[in-house]
Amino acid sequence: MNRDVNSDLLSFGLSDEVVLVFGAGSSGAGLSNGEAAALTYARAGARVACVDKDPIEAERVAKAVEADGGTALAVTADVTIEDQVAAAVALSAHELGRPRVLHHNVGMAVLGEVLDLDRESWDRSLAVNVTGCYLTARHVLPHMLERGKGAIVTVSSLAGLRDTGYVYPAYNASKAALNQLTISLALTYAGRGIRANAVVPGLIDTPLVSQQIVKDPDHVSEELAARHSASPTGQMGSPWDVARAALFLASDLATYVNGVLLPVDGGLAARSV
């Protein structure tokens, strides 16, 4: 499980705190950003609600956290359905305690230029990538405000900041909107003890890449190799890179970090071409 040394993570100040990871499951075989986040928060001592629309995935990740020595709760919810989000937050608070951290990891990528993209796909992309975060924040924030302390970490994408070589305007637009939603949350609630920041992954080797972004299923290995070579480091990052950045942003080590869009991309955002 590529286990970190827990003692190294306890200094992050999340021991016995409750973290809600929305989008904890995986869209295919292999480690996802959500699962890596759930494991990393648990290794820092947090109690983790592993929320996913797929109950099998939610249960699988919760069991992985427990097998790794952590405390976890499997919760099923589709972030585009408000009643399910509200129920997931209520259940997590009842079973684990009031949340200290909201980690919003849910996202989808739909390829296709505007002329080829049907309205249903456009609307679905915005619902999953933006409205879902609005709904999770809407129902988690009251718990944080009652405590007077909390951190929201959204998982965005470099595609929300610049062109990444893929034609997916719905993804570009929705991730850009997610960035601005994160900043709005950060500035609106800063005076009430709540911080909000986004991790902005670049080229990360996750199951979502093979499932949603690869253009030609018959040439997956070639496309993945191209993604590796496109990174300034010569290789894609891993979900652990995203998870560790998220842990920092959620932690007491980042108490004066607010409204930040943090690239985790090996330097790709700094390139002009």
N, C-alpha and C positions, 0 to 999 in steps of 0.2 A: 504493500500500500504506500510505498514511498513516504514512510512515516517521519514527521518532524519530531524533534525532541521537545516534549511538552514544556519542560522547564524554560526553554528559550521563548516560549510564547506566552507564558503566564504574566510576563511584565506588561502585556498589552492592556491589562485592566479589565478583561472580560470574564474573569472567573466567576461562575455561578450566575452570570447574566443570561438573558434570554435573547436569542437571535432568530428572527424569522427569515428563512431563505425561500423566497418564491422562485420557482423554476429550478428546484434542486435535482430534478431527474435529467435523463439524457435522451437525445433524439436518435441515438444509435449506439452501436458497440463502441466502447472506449470511455475514457474519463471526460466528463463535461465540466464546464466552468462552475455549474451549480453544485455538483457533487464535490468538487475540489474545495469550494467555499464552505460547504457544510462541514467537511472534515477538518478544514483549517480552523474554523471558529470553535469547533468542539475541542480541538487540540489546544486551543487557548483557554479552555475551561468553561466555555459557554454551553448552555443547554439549547439545543437547536431544533426548531420546528422545520422539518423538511417538507415543503409544500410543492406539489406538482399536480397538474391536471390528470395525469396518469397515476391511478392509485398503486399500480404495480411498481412504478418508478419511485414514488414517494416512499413506499415500504422498503424497497431495495436499498435506497440511500440511507434511510434511517437505520436499517440493520447494519449497513457498512459502518456507520458512525459508532454504533454500539459495539460492533466487533473490534473497532479501533480503540475502544475504551471510553467512548464518550456517551453523553446522554442525548437522546433524540426522540422526536415524536413525528410519526408519519401523518400528513394531512393532505387531503385531496381538495383542490380548488382550481377552477378556471378563472384566471385573473380578469377576463372580460365580462364575467358575470358577477355583479356586485353582491348579490345575496351569498354567493359561495365565498367571496373574499371576506365578507363580514363574518361569516360562520367560521372560516379558517382562523381568523385573528382571534375571535372569541374563544374557540377551542384551545388554541395555543396559549392564550393568557390564562385560561382556567387550569390547564394541565401543567404548564411550565412556569407561569408567572408573567407579570407585565413585561412586554418586550423593551429591550434597550436598543436593539439594532434591527432595522429593516434592510434586508439585502434583496434588492429587486433584480433578478437575473433573467426574467422572461423575455424572449425575443424570437423573431422569425425573419428570415430573409427571402424575399420573392424576387427572382430575376425577371427582367423584362422592361423594355423602354415604354414610355407613356403610351405610344400608339398600339402597343401589343398588350398592355396591362389592362385587364378588365376591372370594372368598378368594384366588384366584390373583393378581388384580391387587394386592391388599394385600401379599401375600408378595413379589411381584416388586418392588414399590416399595421395600420394606425391604431386599431383597437388593441392589438396584442402589445405593440412596442411603446405606445404612449398612454392610452386610456387605462391599460392594466396597471401602470405605475401610479397614475392618478388615484385609482381605486384602492390599491394597497396602502398608499400614503394616507388617503382619506380615513381609513379605518384603523391604521396603526398610530397615527399622530395623537389622537386623544389619550391613549395610554402613555405616550412619551410626555405629553404636556402635563399630565397629572403628576408624573414623576419629576418633571422639570429637567429632564435629561434624556437625550437620545441621539442616535445617528442613523441617517439614511444613506445607503450606498446603492447607487444605480449602476448597472453594467450597460454601458453604451457601446459605441463602436467608432473607430476612426472614420468610418463612412459618414458619420454625422458631422465631421469637421472638414473633410476634403475628399476628393475623388480617389478611389482605391483601385481603379481599373475594371471594376464590374459595373454593368448597367443594371442598377436596381434603385430607381428613383424613389419608390415607396419606402425602401429601407433607409436611403439617405435622408429623406425628409422626416421620417418618423424618429430616427436616432438624433437628428438635429433638434427636433421638438423635445425629445427626452432630455437632452442636454439643458435646454432652456427651462424645462419644468424643474429639473434638479436645482438650477441656480435660483429660480423663484422660491422654491422651498427653503433653500439655504438662507436667503435674505429675509424672507417673511418670518421665519421662526428663530433666527439667530439670537434675538434678545430674550428668548424663552427657553434657552438651553438645548435647542435642537440644531444639529449640523446636517448638511446634505452635500454630498460630493459624488462625482461619477468616476468610475474606472473606464477608460477608453481603450479597449484592446485593439491592437492591430491584427497582424496575421498570427492567429492562435490555432494550434492543432487540436480541434475538437470534433466530435461526431457531427455537429451541425454543418461543418464544412463539407463533408462528404454527402450529407443528406440534402442540403439546401443550396449550397453555393457552387459546387462542382457542376460545370456546364455539360460535360459529356460523360455519362456513367460508364462508358466503355474505355475511358482513358483516365480513370481516377488517379492512378499512380503518377502519371505524367503531370496532371494538373496540380497535385499536391507537391511534386518536386518543383514546379514553377513557383508555387507560393513560398516554399522554403527559400529559393534563390532570390525572390523579390525582397526578402528582408535584409536590412543592412548587416545583420549578424550572420546571414547565410542559412538561417533556419527559423522556422516558426517558433513562437513561444508556446508554453504549455499552460494548461488551466491552473497549475500551481502558481505561475507568475501573476495571473489575474487575482487569484484568491489571496495571495500574500499582500498585494497592494490594497485589496478591499479590507483586509484585516487591519492594516495600518490606518486607513481612513476611518474605520469604525471605532478605533481604539482610543484610549486615554492619551496615547502618544501623539495624537493629532487633534488635541482639544482646540487649537487655534487655526485649524485648516478647515475652511468652509467655502462652498461655492466653487470648488476646484474641479476641472475636467482633466484627470490625470492620465496621459497616454501611457500605455504599457505595450510598447510596440517595437522595441529594439532600435528606436530612433527614426522609424519610418515617417512619422509626422514632420520631421525636420527636413526631409528631402523636398526639393522643388519639382522633381519629376519622378 
